[in-house]
Amino acid sequence: LKKSYSVDKVCLVGFSQGAMISYEAGIRHSDVMDDIICFGGILYDDRFDAKDFEAGKKLRVLIAHGFSDASVSIADAEKARDLLRGYGYEVTFISFEGGHFVPAEVLAEALKWTNK
């Protein structure tokens, strides 16, 4: 994208299983990604080794998750946050009242975040 278009930044965004793919693709291809935004998803850390996490730590990450999410627990989101921060990632974490969805106000916060 950066080579073909006048794009200065690539941000991968995913919800639920798309968030899982955003973690996976973002960390594995951090050489071409700048940010990842993960709404209501799980980071399967057993799919990576320490070298993968170290190589990807230039990524900025936003994780947004509902306290009442019955599909993916808030504990899973907090685990991802803590794991990535432990490797030195810049992680912004937004928790909100609600379940497995993305409220408009959280989406608006995420859009503002991409422009920082």
SULSULRA-V787580 format. One record per residue. N is the residue number from 0. OMEGA is omega as a letter, one per 40 degrees, with the letter a starting at -180 (none if undefined). NEAR is the number of other C-alpha atoms within 8 Angstrom. D_FIRST is the distance of its C-alpha to the first C-alpha in whole Angstrom. Layout:
BEGIN
{{N;OMEGA;NEAR;D_FIRST} {N;OMEGA;NEAR;D_FIRST}}
END
This chain:
BEGIN
{{0;a;6;0} {1;i;9;4} {2;a;5;5} {3;a;5;5} {4;i;6;6} {5;a;6;8} {6;i;7;7} {7;a;5;9} {8;i;8;9} {9;a;11;8} {10;i;10;11} {11;a;10;12} {12;i;11;15} {13;i;13;18} {14;i;11;22} {15;i;13;24} {16;i;9;23} {17;i;11;20} {18;i;16;20} {19;i;15;21} {20;i;9;18} {21;i;14;16} {22;a;11;19} {23;a;9;19} {24;a;9;15} {25;a;14;14} {26;a;13;17} {27;a;8;17} {28;a;9;13} {29;i;14;14} {30;i;5;12} {31;i;6;9} {32;i;13;10} {33;a;11;12} {34;i;14;14} {35;i;15;15} {36;a;15;18} {37;i;18;21} {38;i;14;23} {39;a;16;26} {40;a;15;25} {41;i;12;26} {42;i;10;25} {43;a;7;27} {44;i;6;27} {45;i;5;29} {46;a;5;26} {47;i;9;25} {48;a;8;27} {49;i;6;28} {50;i;7;25} {51;a;10;22} {52;i;12;23} {53;a;8;24} {54;a;9;21} {55;a;13;19} {56;i;14;21} {57;i;9;19} {58;i;14;17} {59;a;11;18} {60;i;12;20} {61;i;13;21} {62;i;14;24} {63;a;14;26} {64;i;15;29} {65;i;14;32} {66;a;11;35} {67;a;10;37} {68;a;13;34} {69;a;7;36} {70;i;5;33} {71;a;11;31} {72;i;10;34} {73;i;11;33} {74;i;6;34} {75;i;11;31} {76;i;15;29} {77;i;8;31} {78;i;8;31} {79;i;10;27} {80;a;11;28} {81;i;8;30} {82;a;8;29} {83;i;13;26} {84;i;10;28} {85;i;7;30} {86;i;9;27} {87;i;7;26} {88;i;12;23} {89;a;11;23} {90;i;11;24} {91;a;7;25} {92;i;8;27} {93;i;9;28} {94;a;8;31} {95;i;8;33} {96;i;7;36} {97;a;9;35} {98;a;10;33} {99;i;13;31} {100;i;8;29} {101;i;7;26} {102;a;6;29} {103;a;6;27} {104;i;6;28} {105;i;10;26} {106;i;9;23} {107;i;8;24} {108;i;8;25} {109;i;10;21} {110;i;8;20} {111;a;8;22} {112;a;7;21} {113;a;8;17} {114;i;5;18} {115;none;4;20}}
END
